[in-house]
């Protein structure tokens, strides 16, 4: 069964680019560049991992030198732009730091041979890994203030780059290049007095909750957990109070400067959340019949008993019933919004205790990419009732249920309204809708004359192996689209780059 499931998932990953993609990226690469009424002499970017050039689950040099800010600075140089310095990793570094044992500072992923004909390649950590020293901090004047892991309220936080605060309030990626122990990200960026800037922050305020499966959902009716913890969703009141301060610091640092405010994309448009289909359990007729006798029939008895005890309604029971059939079957998941029926899963039904809040997945549920490695695997070898996604429901961390997706969308819309209001209030600022761009990558793909790009995992070319961050080619497409917005707003002329000149995923 494991091989069947992996074959289905690998086949999906190998879907090629869609013919007749949407947006066309074109233009004469030899056009004379012109800044229009913008000034690119001191270009500064502020944000999180997407601004830093993070890719393949790590911050490593190739990703940094092909970040969207680096690509933009390269073209800005044709129109009077100055030097663009980044806090680069050493060429040999693979992502992790010596003495910082945390999954937030990871080594890069590459595709490696799996030995499984159904899935011949799979993402894995590069071998060997080469950790490098975090201290002493880098010195110099930098232009890229992208800090992986940063949320909006972290940018004005003093001590966020203090080595003494590692493990508590400090971020190791900012520790690397903070100007002082008490420096703030936004303060260091503003001190550069940018003549032009890009601010893209707020992704992690939602994303870190989403990638963790929206833990604690339902603690408040219909809402994610709000707060400042690592997997909490940042309250809209906090974001609304913080974001204008960030904009003010950047605009006040160099009166008359211009900038781009970037919105927050929908998590459902990235491969981390849409690669694994809800019905990724392929079964033969014989396997389906055996599973019905082994689990589905007994679960029906439990649900009927729960109805009799008035624990659940008949409609809820019907939504929870499992019935296996030949072909592709829904993944079995846990749903914390369902009534806990542990009371009836006793005695002869005790082996089904894990199904206390279980149901089949629907097309509106998002299965996270790492869960693909669990599907069809027995959690307890030899016990068929512990087969992940088949007889044992995937855990909360493995799934974003529809209610969680809807709740996060409400927060995202509020963040984006705040970002747009700031841009609309200042004629020197433009609102860049990257959410629409990623939606297009996910639906029709984007063609650029000599090729195309989409968000399809591995083969689409747009996203790296972590399923969250773009490849160098994906960052090039983001930069090209941002050039268009800058040209329209400020009368500039900025030749696009050729995305084919930039890499996609790497093999070991």
C-alpha positions in Angstrom: 0.0 0.0 0.0 2.9 2.4 0.8 4.3 1.9 -2.7 0.9 2.6 -4.3 0.4 5.8 -2.4 4.0 7.0 -3.2 3.4 6.2 -6.8 0.3 8.4 -6.9 2.1 11.3 -5.2 5.2 11.1 -7.4 3.0 11.1 -10.5 1.4 14.3 -9.3 4.8 15.8 -8.7 5.9 15.0 -12.2 3.0 16.9 -13.9 4.6 19.1 -16.4 4.0 22.8 -17.2 0.6 23.6 -18.5 0.5 24.5 -22.2 -0.9 28.0 -22.9 0.1 29.5 -19.5 -1.3 32.8 -18.3 0.8 35.9 -17.9 3.4 36.5 -20.6 6.8 37.8 -19.5 8.4 39.4 -22.4 10.4 42.4 -23.4 13.6 43.4 -25.1 16.4 42.6 -22.7 18.6 45.2 -24.4 16.2 48.1 -23.8 17.8 51.2 -22.2 17.0 51.3 -18.5 15.6 54.4 -16.9 14.7 55.2 -13.3 11.9 57.5 -14.3 11.0 59.6 -11.2 12.4 57.0 -8.8 15.9 56.9 -7.4 17.5 53.5 -7.0 20.9 54.7 -5.7 20.3 53.2 -2.2 18.0 50.2 -2.5 16.9 48.5 0.7 14.6 45.5 1.3 13.0 44.5 4.5 11.2 41.3 5.3 11.5 37.6 6.2 12.8 34.5 4.6 11.2 35.3 1.2 13.3 38.5 1.1 16.4 36.8 2.4 16.5 34.3 -0.5 15.7 31.3 1.6 15.1 28.2 -0.4 15.1 24.4 0.0 14.4 24.8 3.7 17.6 26.7 4.3 19.5 30.0 4.0 22.4 29.2 1.8 24.5 31.4 -0.6 23.0 30.3 -3.9 19.6 31.3 -2.7 20.9 34.6 -1.4 22.6 35.7 -4.5 19.5 34.8 -6.5 17.0 36.4 -4.1 14.4 38.7 -5.7 16.1 41.7 -4.1 19.5 40.7 -5.6 17.9 40.3 -9.0 16.1 43.6 -8.7 19.3 45.4 -7.6 21.1 43.9 -10.6 18.6 45.5 -13.0 18.4 48.7 -10.9 22.1 49.1 -11.5 21.3 49.7 -15.2 19.2 52.7 -14.1 21.5 54.3 -11.6 21.2 51.9 -8.8 24.1 51.5 -6.4 25.8 48.6 -4.7 23.6 46.1 -3.0 25.2 44.2 0.0 23.7 41.1 1.6 24.8 39.2 4.7 26.0 36.3 2.6 26.6 32.8 4.0 30.0 31.2 3.2 30.0 29.4 -0.2 30.4 26.0 1.4 27.7 26.5 4.1 24.7 24.2 3.8 22.4 26.1 6.2 22.9 25.2 9.8 25.1 27.0 12.4 27.5 25.5 14.8 26.0 25.3 18.3 22.5 26.2 17.3 20.6 22.9 17.4 17.2 24.0 16.1 15.0 22.9 13.3 14.5 26.6 12.4 18.1 26.7 11.2 18.2 23.8 8.8 20.4 22.4 6.1 19.3 22.6 2.5 17.3 20.0 0.7 18.3 18.3 -2.5 16.7 15.5 -4.6 18.3 12.2 -4.0 17.7 8.7 -5.4 15.2 6.8 -3.3 15.7 3.3 -4.5 11.9 3.1 -4.9 10.8 2.7 -8.6 7.5 4.2 -7.7 9.2 7.4 -6.5 12.8 7.4 -7.8 13.8 10.7 -6.3 12.8 12.4 -3.0 13.9 15.5 -1.1 16.5 14.9 1.6 19.1 16.9 3.4 22.3 17.4 1.4 25.2 15.2 2.3 27.6 16.1 3.8 26.3 19.0 5.8 28.6 21.9 6.6 27.7 24.0 9.6 29.3 27.4 10.0 29.9 29.7 12.9 27.2 32.2 13.9 29.6 34.5 15.8 31.2 37.0 15.6 28.5 38.9 13.8 29.1 40.2 10.3 30.0 43.9 10.0 29.4 46.4 7.2 26.5 48.2 5.6 23.9 45.9 4.3 20.9 46.5 1.9 19.0 43.2 2.4 17.2 43.0 5.8 15.4 39.8 5.1 15.3 37.8 8.3 14.0 34.2 8.1 11.4 33.5 10.7 10.6 37.2 11.4 7.0 38.2 12.0 5.8 41.8 11.7 6.2 42.7 15.4 9.8 41.3 15.4 11.1 44.1 13.2 10.9 46.9 15.7 12.0 44.6 18.6 15.1 45.6 20.4 17.6 42.8 21.2 16.2 40.6 18.3 19.8 40.4 17.2 21.5 40.0 20.6 23.5 36.8 20.9 22.7 36.8 24.7 19.0 36.4 23.8 19.5 33.3 21.6 17.0 30.7 22.7 14.5 33.4 23.9 13.8 36.6 21.9 16.7 36.7 19.5 16.7 35.4 15.9 20.0 33.7 14.9 19.7 35.1 11.3 19.6 38.6 12.6 22.3 37.9 15.2 24.5 37.4 12.2 24.4 40.9 11.0 22.7 43.2 13.5 24.6 46.5 13.9 24.6 46.1 17.7 23.1 44.0 20.5 20.1 46.3 20.9 19.6 47.1 17.2 16.2 46.5 15.6 15.7 45.2 12.0 13.7 48.3 11.0 16.1 50.6 12.7 19.1 49.2 10.9 17.2 49.3 7.6 16.1 52.9 8.1 19.7 53.9 9.0 20.6 53.2 5.4 18.4 56.1 4.3 17.0 54.2 1.4 16.1 56.1 -1.7 13.9 53.1 -2.8 12.7 50.2 -0.7 10.6 47.0 -0.7 8.8 45.9 2.5 7.4 42.4 2.4 6.5 41.3 6.0 3.5 39.4 7.5 3.9 36.1 5.9 5.1 34.3 9.0 2.3 36.0 11.1 0.0 33.4 9.4 2.3 30.9 7.8 4.0 29.5 10.9 0.5 28.7 12.3 -0.6 27.1 9.1 2.5 24.9 8.7 2.0 23.6 12.2 -1.6 22.6 11.3 -3.1 25.6 13.1 -2.6 24.2 16.6 -5.2 25.0 19.2 -7.8 25.9 16.7 -11.2 26.0 18.4 -9.9 27.3 21.7 -11.9 30.4 20.8 -15.0 29.6 18.7 -14.1 29.6 15.0 -10.7 31.3 15.5 -7.0 30.3 15.5 -4.9 30.9 18.5 -4.0 34.5 18.5 -0.8 35.8 20.2 2.9 36.3 19.9 4.0 32.6 20.3 6.0 31.0 17.5 2.9 29.2 16.0 0.3 31.7 17.0 -1.5 33.9 14.5 -0.5 37.5 15.1 -3.7 39.4 16.1 -4.9 41.9 13.5 -4.7 44.6 16.2 -1.0 43.9 16.7 -0.4 43.9 12.9 -2.4 47.1 12.4 -0.4 48.9 15.1 3.0 47.6 13.9 2.8 47.9 10.1 2.3 51.7 9.8 5.3 52.1 12.2 7.5 50.1 9.8 6.4 52.1 6.9 6.9 55.4 8.7 10.5 54.4 9.7 11.4 53.7 6.1 9.7 56.8 4.5 10.9 59.2 7.2 14.5 58.0 6.8 14.8 59.6 3.4 12.1 62.1 2.7 10.7 61.8 -0.9 11.9 58.2 -1.3 9.7 55.6 -3.0 8.8 52.1 -2.1 6.8 48.9 -2.7 4.6 47.4 -0.1 4.0 43.7 -0.8 0.9 41.8 0.3 0.5 38.4 1.9 -0.3 35.4 -0.3 -2.9 32.7 0.3 -1.2 29.6 1.8 -3.4 27.3 -0.3 -1.6 28.5 -3.4 1.8 27.0 -2.5 3.0 23.4 -2.9 3.4 22.8 0.8 -0.4 22.8 1.1 -1.7 21.6 -2.3 0.6 18.8 -3.5 -0.9 15.9 -1.5 -4.4 15.3 -2.8 -7.2 14.7 -0.2 -7.9 11.3 -1.8 -4.3 9.9 -2.0 -5.2 6.4 -0.8 -5.3 4.0 -3.9 -6.9 0.6 -3.1 -7.6 -2.5 -5.0 -11.1 -4.1 -4.7 -9.7 -6.7 -2.3 -7.9 -4.2 -0.1 -11.0 -2.0 0.1 -13.2 -5.0 1.1 -10.7 -6.0 3.8 -10.5 -2.5 5.2 -14.3 -2.2 5.3 -14.5 -5.4 7.4 -11.6 -4.4 9.5 -12.4 -0.8 10.3 -15.3 0.8 8.4 -18.0 -1.6 9.7 -16.9 -1.2 13.3 -16.7 2.6 13.0 -20.2 2.6 11.7 -21.3 0.8 14.9 -19.5 3.4 17.0 -21.1 6.3 15.2 -24.6 4.7 15.5 -24.0 4.2 19.2 -23.0 7.9 19.5 -26.2 8.9 17.8 -28.2 6.7 20.2 -26.6 8.4 23.2 -27.2 11.8 21.6 -23.5 12.6 21.5 -23.7 13.5 17.8 -26.3 14.2 15.2 -27.1 11.9 12.3 -25.7 14.4 9.8 -22.4 14.6 11.7 -22.2 10.8 11.8 -22.8 10.7 8.0 -19.9 13.1 7.5 -17.7 10.9 9.6 -18.5 7.5 8.1 -15.7 5.7 6.3 -16.4 3.5 3.3 -13.5 2.1 1.2 -13.8 1.4 -2.5 -11.6 0.4 -5.4 -9.6 3.3 -6.7 -8.6 6.5 -4.9 -9.9 7.0 -1.4 -10.0 10.0 0.9 -7.3 10.2 3.6 -8.5 9.6 7.1 -7.9 12.7 9.2 -8.5 14.0 12.7 -10.7 17.1 13.0 -10.7 18.8 16.4 -14.1 20.5 15.6 -15.8 17.2 15.7 -17.5 15.8 18.8 -15.2 13.4 20.8 -16.9 10.0 20.9 -14.3 8.3 23.1 -17.2 7.2 25.4 -18.4 4.7 22.8 -14.9 3.5 21.7 -14.6 1.1 24.6 -14.8 -2.6 25.1 -14.8 -4.4 21.7 -14.5 -1.0 20.0 -11.4 0.0 22.0 -9.0 -0.7 19.1 -10.7 2.2 17.3 -9.9 4.7 20.1 -7.8 6.8 17.7 -11.0 7.6 15.7 -12.6 9.6 18.4 -12.6 12.7 16.2 -11.9 11.2 12.8 -13.5 11.6 9.3 -12.5 11.2 5.7 -10.8 14.3 4.2 -12.6 16.4 1.6 -11.3 18.5 -1.3 -11.5 21.6 1.1 -8.9 20.1 3.5 -5.2 20.8 2.9 -2.8 18.0 3.6 0.7 19.3 4.3 3.6 18.2 2.1 5.6 16.4 4.9 2.6 14.2 5.6 3.2 12.4 2.3 6.0 10.5 4.0 3.6 9.0 6.6 0.7 7.9 4.3 0.5 4.1 4.1 3.0 3.6 6.9 2.1 1.6 10.0 2.9 3.7 13.1 3.2 0.4 15.0 4.8 -2.2 12.6 2.6 -5.2 12.3 -0.6 -3.5 13.6 -2.8 -2.8 10.6 -5.0 -0.4 12.6 -2.1 2.0 12.8 -1.7 2.7 9.1 -1.4 6.5 8.8 -4.1 8.1 6.7 -5.9 4.7 6.1 -6.8 3.2 9.5 -5.1 5.8 11.7 -6.1 9.4 11.2 -3.5 12.0 10.3 -2.8 14.3 13.2 -3.7 18.0 13.6 -0.2 19.0 12.5 -0.6 17.1 9.2 -3.8 18.9 8.0 -5.4 22.3 7.7 -9.1 21.6 7.8 -11.5 23.8 5.9 -12.5 25.8 9.0 -8.9 26.6 9.7 -8.2 27.7 6.1 -11.3 30.0 6.2 -10.3 31.5 9.6 -6.7 32.2 8.4 -8.1 33.8 5.2 -10.1 36.3 7.3 -6.9 37.3 9.1 -4.9 37.5 5.8 -7.6 39.7 4.2 -7.3 42.1 7.2 -3.5 42.2 7.0 -3.7 43.0 3.3 -6.3 45.7 3.8 -3.8 47.4 6.2 -1.0 47.1 3.7 -3.1 48.5 0.9 -4.3 51.4 3.0 -0.7 52.4 3.7 0.2 52.3 0.1 -3.0 54.1 -1.0 -2.2 56.9 1.5 1.1 57.8 0.0 1.6 58.5 -3.8 5.3 57.5 -3.4 4.3 53.9 -2.4 2.8 51.2 -4.5 0.9 48.1 -3.5 2.3 44.9 -5.1 -0.2 42.0 -5.3 2.1 39.0 -5.1 -0.9 37.0 -3.9 -2.4 37.3 -7.4 0.9 36.3 -8.9 1.2 33.1 -6.8 -2.5 32.3 -7.5 -1.7 32.5 -11.2 1.4 30.3 -10.8 -0.8 27.7 -9.0 -3.7 27.8 -11.5 -2.5 28.5 -15.1 1.2 28.9 -14.7 3.2 31.7 -16.3 5.0 31.6 -19.7 7.9 33.8 -20.5 8.6 33.2 -24.2 11.3 30.5 -24.0 9.6 28.5 -21.3 7.1 28.4 -18.5 6.9 28.1 -14.8 4.2 26.9 -12.3 3.9 25.9 -8.7 3.7 22.2 -9.4 6.0 20.6 -6.8 9.5 19.6 -8.2 8.6 19.9 -11.9 6.9 23.3 -12.0 10.2 25.1 -11.5 8.6 27.9 -9.4 9.1 26.5 -5.9 12.0 25.0 -4.1 12.0 21.6 -2.3 10.5 22.9 0.9 7.3 23.7 -1.0 7.1 27.2 0.6 9.9 29.3 -0.9 10.5 30.0 -4.6 13.5 28.7 -6.6 15.9 31.2 -8.1 13.7 31.0 -11.2 10.6 31.7 -9.1 12.3 34.7 -7.5 13.2 36.0 -11.0 9.5 35.9 -12.0 8.6 37.8 -8.8 11.3 40.4 -9.6 10.0 40.8 -13.2 6.5 41.3 -12.1 7.6 43.9 -9.5 9.5 45.7 -12.3 6.2 46.1 -14.2 4.5 47.7 -11.2 7.4 50.1 -10.6 7.4 51.1 -14.3 3.7 51.8 -14.2 3.9 53.8 -11.0 7.1 55.8 -11.5 7.7 56.0 -15.2 10.7 53.8 -15.0 12.0 51.4 -17.7 13.5 48.3 -16.3 14.5 45.4 -18.6 13.3 42.0 -17.2 15.6 39.2 -16.6 15.3 35.9 -18.4 13.9 33.3 -15.9 15.6 30.5 -17.9 19.0 31.9 -16.7 18.0 31.0 -13.1 18.1 27.5 -11.5 15.2 25.4 -10.2 15.7 22.4 -7.9 19.0 20.6 -7.3 19.9 16.9 -7.4 22.5 15.4 -5.1 
